[in-house]
Amino acid sequence: MSHRTLSRALAVALALAAGTAFAGPTPALADPIPEAPGHRLVDAYTGAPAAAQPLPGTQPPHNPYLAANGRSGMHADSWGSATYPWSGPLGNRPQVTSERMALLGGECATVTFDRAGRIVTVCGTFTGFLVKLLDPHTLATLAEYKLPQRPSTVEAITRLDFSKIFKDTSGGAYSYLDNQDRLVLADSRQHILRLAHRQKADGSWEFTVTDDWDLTGQVPHDCVTWTNLHPSGECDPITSVMPDWQGRIWWVTRQGRIGTVDPATGTIHSVRLAGEEIQNSFSVAADGVSIVSDHALYEFTATADGTPVVRWRQTYDRGTGTKPGSVDQGSGTTPDIFGDHGRYVAITDNADDRMHVLVYRRGTDVPADHRLVCEIPVFGSGASTTDNSMISWGDSLVVENNYGYENITSLPFGRSVTGGVTRIDVRDDGSGCDTVWQSAERSPSVVPKLSTGNGLVYLYTKDPNSLGIDAWYLTAVDFRTGRTQWKRLVGTGIGYDNNWAPITLGPDGTAYIGVFNGLTAVHDGD
C-alpha cells in the first residue's frame, strides 16, 4: 500500500468512526492499546539496568505562575529545558501499561501533574480534544472536559487529507498547568481557557472553566466548521500559551500574531510579524520571551500595558523548502534558554544540506554581529532536520534527527528514519561549541527528556525490521557518554507511534509517552 493510499484509507476510516467512536462513556477500567502482530517476535528488553548518577548543576529557575518544574508542561519548565530533577526509570524489570483513549486517535500529548500527582492532560480525538484527569497508576479517566473540534479535523474528514491534522499544533496541544493546578490552553475558537478540577461530594471529579478570554477581536476566526465548510475569510489558529514572570499570559498564532492577556483585567494586546509563521511553542525567562518564527529568532518583552515589544531579532538559514520531518519551512524547535542566568538561547535552523544547532547570546547589549556563539552542523548530508525542542542542561544541548518522519503513515511495515542524536556543549569561555558525542539511535518524532536525577536521556525509538514489525521502544542513553543503556518495548503498530508527542517523567519515576491511540507508562518493576 502506498503512502498516499494509506493516508486516504485512514482518512476514510476516521470519517466513518467520527460519529461513533467517542459517543460512549469513558471506561472506568483500563482499556489497553492493542498490539499489532509480531510483538512476540521482537526483543522485549535489551541492555542492562543503569545506576543512578545525578548530574551536577542547577535547575532552571521556577516561573512563579507555573506549577513546579517538571509538572507544568510539555517542555518541563518555562526555559524549555526538557529536564526533570527526579529520576526516571532505571531499567530494573521495567513494566509497561497503556490506556486507549479512543477507537481512532486519542493521543495525549502534554502531560502535567497536580500537587497530588494526578495527571492533567489534553488528548486529541477526531471529534475534539479532551481535557482529562487521569489516575497516574492505572491511567483510568477520573474526569474529562470536551473542547471544540479543530478546523483541521473537519478539513481532513471532508477532503480526505489526513496530513492536515498532523501539521496542526493548535487547539490545546501546547497547554500548561499553573501555580494553582489549573490548566491553561487556547481552544480552536480562539479563546484562552483556564480550567480547574475538583472532587465532588460523591467522590467523583469534574472540570470547571474558571476563566474564558475571547481573542476573536484580535485573531481572525473565519475557520472551517461543519456549518462553514467553505469560509471566505482568514483563520489564524492559536498555537501556544505561556505565562511570564509578571503573570501575563502570552500567546502566539500560526500566522505570526503575538499577544498578551492580563488575567486580572482581561486586557489583550498584540502585534504581528508580517509574512512569518509560528508553529512551535516559546520559552520565557524573567527578563524576556524567546520566540522563533519560520524566518527569525526573537527576544520579546512587554510594555507596561502588556504590548509585546521586540528587544532583538536574528535571522537564520531557513532553507529553500520544508523537509520531510518538519511542519513548515523554518526552525522546528521551541527555543531553549540555558546557561548561567539564562545567558544563551538555542534553536536549530533549516539549512538545505545539514541542519545546524545555533546558540545565541541573549543580552540586549550584545552587538548583532557578536550575538551568534556557534553554528554546528549535525547529522548526515541531505538528511537532517528536527521538529522537536532540544534538551538543555548547564551549557549542554542534546538534539535528535527527525528527518523522514511526517505522521503515522510514514513508518509502517518495519521502516524507520535515518536517525541520530547528538550532544553539543558551549565552551566555558563562550568562544564556540563542540560536539561531545553522537548516537545512532533512531528517535523519529518524540520530544526527548533528561533526568538530572539519574543522568539518563530518554528517547522513543524504532529500528528497521525485516519482518515488517513496527516495534517502539523507550530507550535510555547515558547523558555523559551517549552510550545506550537499555531499551524496553512499549508496543507494536501504529497505535504506539508517538506522532510528535513527548516523553514525560512523572514525580514517582514513571515515564509516560503519548501515542497515537492514547497514553503509555513505563516504570521499574518492584
N, C-alpha and C positions, 0 to 999 in steps of 0.2 A: 504493500500500500504506500503510495507516495505521500510526502509531507502535506501537500495541498489536499489530497483526498482524505487523509486522516483528519486534518483540520475541519473539513466540511462535515465529515461523519460525526465528529464530536459536537459541532455546532447544531446539527440536526437532533442529536441525542439530547442536548441540553434544552433545545426548544420544546421537545416532547415532554421532557421531565419538569420543565419550569413550573407548570401548573400543579404538579402533584408531589414533587419530591420533598417539599418542605411544608406541606399543609398540615401534617400530623403533629402531635405534641412531641416535645423534645424528650428522648428516652431518659428515664431516671437512672438506669443502669448503663454500664459501659457498653458501647457498641463498637468493637474494634474495627479498624480499617482492614478490608480483605487483602490477603496476599495474592499476588499473581503467581501463576505456575512457575516452578523452578526454585522456590525458596529453600527447598531441602537439598538442592544441588550446588549451593554456594556455601562458602565458609560463614558460619555464624559469628566467629570471633577469631581474630589473628592478633599476634603480638603478645605483650605481657603487661600486667598492671604497672602503673607508674607510682613512684614515691613522690609525695608532695614536696615541691621545692619552691616555697613562696618567693616572689620576685621583690627585690628591694625597690623602693621608690614611693612616691606619694600619689594617692588617688586624686583625680581631678576635683576641684572644689565643688561643693554641693550647691546647686541652684536653689535658693530658698523657696521657690514657688513650685518645685517638683517634689515628687516622692523621693525617698533616699536613693542614692546612686545604686544602680543595679536593679531597681524596682520600677523605674519610671517610664521606660520606653524602649523603642527598637535599638537605639544605639547606646543604651545603658546610662547615659548622663548627658548633660547639655553640651559638653565639649565634643560629644560623638566618639568617645574613646573605644567603645565596644569592649570594655573590660569590667570584670567583676571582682570585688575584694574577697569573696568566698571561693571555696574550692568547688569545681565541677566534679563529675565522676572520674575516678582514677583508673577504671577498667577492671575492678575486682568483681568478677562474675556479673557483669552488667546485665540488668533486666530491662525489657522493653515493654511498654504499654502504649495503646493508642486509642483515640476516640474519633469515630467517623461523625462528622457534623452534618452531612447531607449525602444524598444519593450521588449527586454530581457536585463537585466543588466542596466548599466548606472550609477552605484553608484559613487557619488562624495565624495571622502574621505577627503583629505586635503583641507581645505577652508582657503584662505588668503584674505586680504583686502588691496587694494591700498590706496593711500592718500585720494582719493575722496570717499572711501567707497565701490567701486565696488569690486565684488568677483572675484578672480582669483583662479581657481580650476582645478583639474585633475579628469575626470570622466572615469570609466572603462566600456567599452563596449566589446562585443565579437569580434569585428573587429579591435580593437585597442583602446588605451587610447586617450582621447580627452582633450587637454588643453582648458579650456573655460573661457571667460569673461562674467560674469552674472550681470544683474541688481539686486541689493540686495533686492529690494522691490517686484518685480514681478517674479524674478528668470529667466526671459527671457534671452536667449543667445544673446550676443552682438557680439561675435567673437569666433572662435574656431580654433585650430591647431591640426591636427591628428598626433599622434605618431604611430610608427610601432607596429604591433601585437606582443604580448608576446609569447614565445615558449610554455608556459604552456597552453595557449588557444588553440593553434594548437594541442597539445597533448590531451587536453580534448575532442576536437571535433573528432579527428581521432581515439582515443582509447576509446571513450565513458566513460571517467573517469573524471567526473565533479569535483571531490575533488581537482584535481591538481591546478585549478585556485585559490582556496581558501587557499592554503598553499604557495602561491607565493606573496611575498611582494615587488617584483621588478617592474621595468618598469615605475616608476614615482609616485607611491603612496606616498613615502616619499620625497616630494619636499619642497622648501622653497621660500619665497619672499624676495628679497634682499633689500638693502637700497636705491635702485633706482627703486623700484617697478617692478623688473624683476624676473620672475620665473626661478628657477634653479632646474634641475632634471636630473636623469640618465635614458635614454631610454633603450629599450630591445636590442639595437645594441651595448651596452657597450660604448655609447657616453654620455658625460655630456653636456647638452644644457642650454643656457641662453636665455630666450625669453622676449622681450619687447612687450608691447601693446600700440597702439596709435590710435587716431581718425583721419580719413582721411578727405580730403576737403569736401566730400559729406556727412559727418556726420557719416558714418559707421566706424566700428572698425576693427583692424587687429592685428595679432601677427606676429612678425618677429624674426628670430633667429639671435641674435647679436653675439653669440659665440658658438662654437662647438668643444669640446675637445674629441679626439678619444683615448679611453683607450684600444683598442684591442691589442696593443703591450704589455700591462701589464696583461690583463684579458683574459683567454681562451674563445673563442666565437664560437665554433662549435655547434650551437644550432639548435633545431628543427624549421624548417620553412616549408611552403607549397612546396618549391622546394628541401628541405633537410629533409625528414621525418625520416630518419634513420641515424643520424650523428654518426660517429665513434670516434670523439674526445670529449673533455671536454667543457661544457658550464657552466660558472660561473656568474650568474646574479648579477648586482649591486643593492644592497638593498636600500641604503640611502646616502644622501649627506648633508653636513652642513659646513658653514664657521667657521674658528677660528678667534681669535681676531686680527690676522695679515692679514686676507683676503684670506688665502689659503682655497681652497675647499677640505674638507676631504671627502672620500668615502669609503664604505665597501661593500664586496660582500658576497654572501651566503656561499661560501667555505673558508671564513676566510682571504680574502685579505683586506688589509687596506692601503690606499694611500692618496696622496695629489696632487692637481693641483695648480700651481701658475698661476692665471689668467693673470698676466702681461706678462709672458714669455711662458706659455703653458707647462712648465716643469712638468713632472709627476714622482713621486717616490712612491714605495710601498714596503710592507713587507707582509709575510703570517704567519698566525697562523696555523701551520700544523696540520691536523686532527681535526680542530674545525670549527664550523659553526657560522655564524652571521645572525640572522633572524630578529633582531629588529633594530630600529634606535639607535642613540647615542646622548650624550649631551656634550656641550662644555662650559667651563669656560675660563676666561682669562689666567689661568695657566695650563690648560690641557684639555684632551679629555677623557671622560669616555665611554668605550665600553664594552659590555658584550657578550661573546660567549656562546655556549652551554656547556662550561667547566669552565670558569673563568671570573671574572671581571677584567678589565684592566684600568690603567690610562696611557695615551699616551701623549707625546709631540713630537715636530718635531725639527730636526737639522736645521742648517742654510739653507741647500739646500732643506728642505722640507721632508726629510726621516723620517717616523714615528719611534719613539723610545719608548719602554716600560719603564715607571717610576716605576710601581709596578704591581704585578699580585696576585690575591687572588682567589683560587678555592672555590667552594661551592658544596653543595649536589645536584647533577643533577638527582638523582633518577635512576630507572632501566628501564624506558621506557617513551614514550610520552603519556601523559594523554589526555582524551577527553576534549578539551578546550585549547590545546596547539598545536602550529605549529611544534615544534620539542622537543627533549629531552634536556631541559635546561630552564633557566630563560626565561619567556615570557615578561619581562619588558624592556623598554628603561630606562637606569639608570636615577635617579633623583639626581641632585646636589642641595643641600639645606643647610640651617643653616647659621649662621653668617659667612659672607665672603666665603660661599661655603665650609664649613669645612667638610661636610658629603656627602656621596653618598649612595643611597639605590637601591636595587634590590629585587626581590623575587627569591627563589630557586625552585627546582622541587622535593623536598623530597617526598618519596612514600606515607607516611601516611597523613601528614599535611604539606602543604606549609608553609614556613617561610618568614617573612619580614626581610631582612638583612640590617643593617646600618653599614657603614664603615667610618673611618676617612680617609680623602684624603691626608693628609700631607705626603711629601716624607721622612720626618724624623721619621715617626711612625714605630716602630718595627713590624714585621709581626704578632707576637703573641699578639699585642695590637691594631691591626687595626680594628677588629670587635668590634662594640659598643654594638649591641644586635642582637638576633636571636629569633624572636617572632612567634610562630605558630599561624596560622589563619584558620578559618572555620573548618568544620567538618572532622572527621576521614574518610579517604578514599575518600573524595570528595572536594578537594581544589586545584585550580590552577588559574592562571591568565595569559592572553596573552596581557595585556594592561599596559601601563605606569601608575604608581601611581600619585596621586596629592600630591604636597609638598608645604607647606606654613609655614614659620617660622621653628619650629622644629617638625612640624606635617606631617604625611603621611596618605593618605586615599587609601585603596586598595579594589578592588571588586573581587568576585569569579566568574570565567567563566567556572567552571567545568561542562561538559556535552554539551557545545556548540562547534560545529566544523564548520558549514556553514549553508546556508539557508535551508538545508534539515533536520536540527537537531530538530527543534521545531514546526513542523506543528501540526494541529488538537488539538490545545489547550494545548500542552505540554510546560513545562518550565524547567529551570535549578534549581539546589539546591539553588543557590544564596547566598547572604550575602555581606555586605560592612562593613569595619572596619576602625576606625581611631586609629593610634598609634602615640604617642609623645615620642621624645627623652627627657630624663630628663635634667633639666637645667645644672646640673654638668657633663653631658655626661657619667654618670655611668651606663646607661642602658636605656631601653624603657618601656613604659607602654601602655596597651590598654585603650583607653578613652571611646569608645562606639562601639557597634555592632548593625548593622541594618539588618533586614531580607529581605530587598528589593532584587529582582531578576533582575540583570542587566546583561544579557547574554554575551554581547560582545562589549559594547561601550567603547571608551576612555572617562572616566568621566572628568568633568571640575568643577572648583570652581570660583565663582565670589567673589573676595575680596571686591568688591564694595557693595555687599548686604549680604554676608555671607552664600550663598546657594551653595550646591553641586548639580550638575545636572547629573542625570542618565537617561538611556533609558531602561525601564523595561517592562517585560512581565510576567504576572501571569498565573498560570494554569487556564483553563476554561473548565468546564464540558460539555459545549455545543460544544466544539471544535473550538471556535473562537480564532483567533490569534490576540490579541489586544496589540499594542505597545504604551507606554506612555512616555512622557517627565516627569520626576519625580524630584521634588526639595526637598532636605534634608538639615536640619539645620546643618551647619558645627560644631557648638559648641556642640550640643546635640545628633545629629544623628536621630532626630525625623523627620519623613516625613511630609512636609508642604502641598504639593499639587501634584496632578497628572493630566496631560492633555493628552487625547487620541490624538495620532498623526495619526494613521491609522491602518487598519487591513489587514492581509495577508502577504505573502512572499515579496511582493513589498515594504513593510515597515520594513522588517527585516534589521537592520543596518549592519549586517555582518562585524563586526570589525571596521567600520568607527567611527570617533569621533563625539562628540558634539563640536560645535564651537560657542562661544559667540561673536556676532558682536558688533562693537562700538556703534550702535544705540539701543542695548539691545535685539536684536533678537537672539534666539538660533537656530542654523542650525544643522541638523542631516543628514549625508549622509546615504542613504538607498539603498537597492538592485536595485531599479528602478530609482534612481535619487537623488534629494535633497529636504528636507523638511525644513520649517521655522516655528517657534513658537514665537509670540510676544504678549505683553499685548494689550488688546483692548483699544480703545480711551475712 
